[in-house]
Amino acid sequence: MKALNITARLVFIICLPFLLLTASLAVTINSLWLYQHGFDKYDVSQRTGLSQEELEKAARGLISYFNSGEEYISLTVMKDGEPFQLFNQREILHLKDVKGLIWLDYWVLLGTLAYTLAYASVHLLYGRTKDWPSLPQSTAWGSGLTITLMLALGIGSLLGFDQIFYQFHLFSFANDLWKLDPKTDYLIMLFPRGYFYDVTLFFSLATTAWAAILGGTTGGYLLFTRRRFTSPAE
């Protein structure tokens, strides 16, 4: 039983960073504000010849596609007063691969959420047992691990984002459809390298903030209870 408890606790600690990471990524993917911020910052309207309204339509279309059951995206916008198919065949196939990664993120989010809730529920139900402190302790450890990973990602991005971005594509995709031409392919015009750099920093900071709040809360609770039960009786 002791070995089972230790294993369950270690799995919880490992699951917590994955939960926070995938949750932050899901929020990032579905944040219309981030799309619009990137369009404004990198003058995407001028790059593409699309109005702000059509760019918003494109962003909403991408978010809708990523969360739909459609295998391929079909997105038509208005350009120069005429209907325009935004993505070519290569971009459409690449977006299918991207969607697969997004759904993998969703499944990992669901699985880690289910496990962490189940683990926490067991400890809440048996909160009066001597094993109760293991829940806030494990939460604090998982939060600390998350912050460490995000600091590493943040420092790595500051020092060599291009290399990290390149290696991510080599690892994540079994083809070279992600190699697009910024002069002709609208997907890369919509989302230039700088956009992904900004999104990575946002994602890292958001995950770090969530972990800091969670770890700070549980750490504060542990400190409070330790002082409460170790303080001399008056």
C-alpha positions, 0 to 999 in steps of 0.5 A, spaced: 500 500 500 505 504 501 508 503 494 502 504 491 501 511 495 508 513 493 507 511 486 500 515 485 503 521 489 509 521 484 504 521 478 500 527 481 506 531 481 508 529 474 501 530 471 500 537 474 505 540 470 502 537 464 495 539 466 498 547 467 502 546 460 496 543 456 491 548 459 495 554 458 496 552 451 489 551 450 487 558 452 492 560 447 490 557 441 483 559 442 484 566 444 482 571 439 485 577 442 492 574 441 491 573 434 488 580 433 494 583 437 499 579 433 495 582 426 496 589 429 503 588 431 506 585 425 502 589 420 499 583 417 493 587 414 498 590 410 502 584 408 496 580 406 492 586 403 486 583 408 482 588 412 481 587 419 474 585 419 477 579 414 483 578 418 478 577 424 474 572 420 480 568 418 482 568 426 475 565 428 475 560 422 481 557 424 479 557 432 472 554 429 476 549 425 481 547 430 475 545 435 471 542 429 470 535 427 472 537 420 478 534 417 480 539 412 479 547 413 476 551 407 476 558 409 474 564 404 475 571 405 474 577 401 480 581 398 480 586 393 472 585 393 472 578 391 472 572 394 479 569 396 481 562 398 485 563 403 490 557 404 493 553 398 493 545 398 500 545 402 497 550 408 491 546 408 495 539 409 499 542 414 493 545 418 491 538 419 497 536 422 497 542 427 490 540 428 492 533 430 497 536 435 492 541 438 487 535 439 493 531 442 493 537 447 486 537 449 486 529 450 492 530 455 489 536 458 483 531 459 487 525 462 491 529 467 485 533 469 481 527 471 487 524 474 489 530 479 481 531 480 481 524 482 487 524 486 485 530 490 478 528 491 481 521 495 485 526 499 479 530 501 475 525 502 480 522 507 482 529 509 483 527 517 488 521 516 495 523 517 496 522 510 492 529 508 499 533 508 501 529 502 496 533 497 498 540 498 506 538 499 505 534 492 501 540 489 507 545 491 512 540 488 508 540 482 508 547 481 515 548 483 517 543 477 512 547 472 515 553 474 522 550 473 520 548 466 517 554 464 524 558 466 528 553 462 523 554 456 523 562 457 531 562 458 531 558 452 527 562 447 530 568 449 537 565 447 535 561 441 528 561 439 529 560 432 533 553 434 527 551 439 522 553 434 526 549 428 527 543 433 520 543 435 517 542 427 522 537 426 520 533 432 512 534 431 511 533 424 513 527 420 513 531 413 516 538 411 509 541 409 511 546 415 516 549 410 512 555 407 514 561 403 512 568 407 512 571 400 506 567 397 503 563 403 498 566 407 499 562 413 506 564 414 504 571 412 498 571 418 503 568 423 510 570 422 516 568 426 515 574 431 508 572 433 510 565 435 515 568 439 510 572 443 505 567 444 511 562 447 513 568 452 505 569 453 504 561 454 510 561 459 508 567 463 501 564 463 503 557 466 508 560 471 503 565 473 498 559 474 503 555 478 506 560 482 498 561 485 497 554 486 504 553 489 504 559 493 497 557 496 499 550 498 505 553 500 502 558 505 497 553 507 503 548 509 507 554 513 500 556 516 498 549 519 506 547 521 506 553 525 499 552 528 501 545 530 508 546 532 506 553 536 507 552 544 500 552 548 498 558 551 
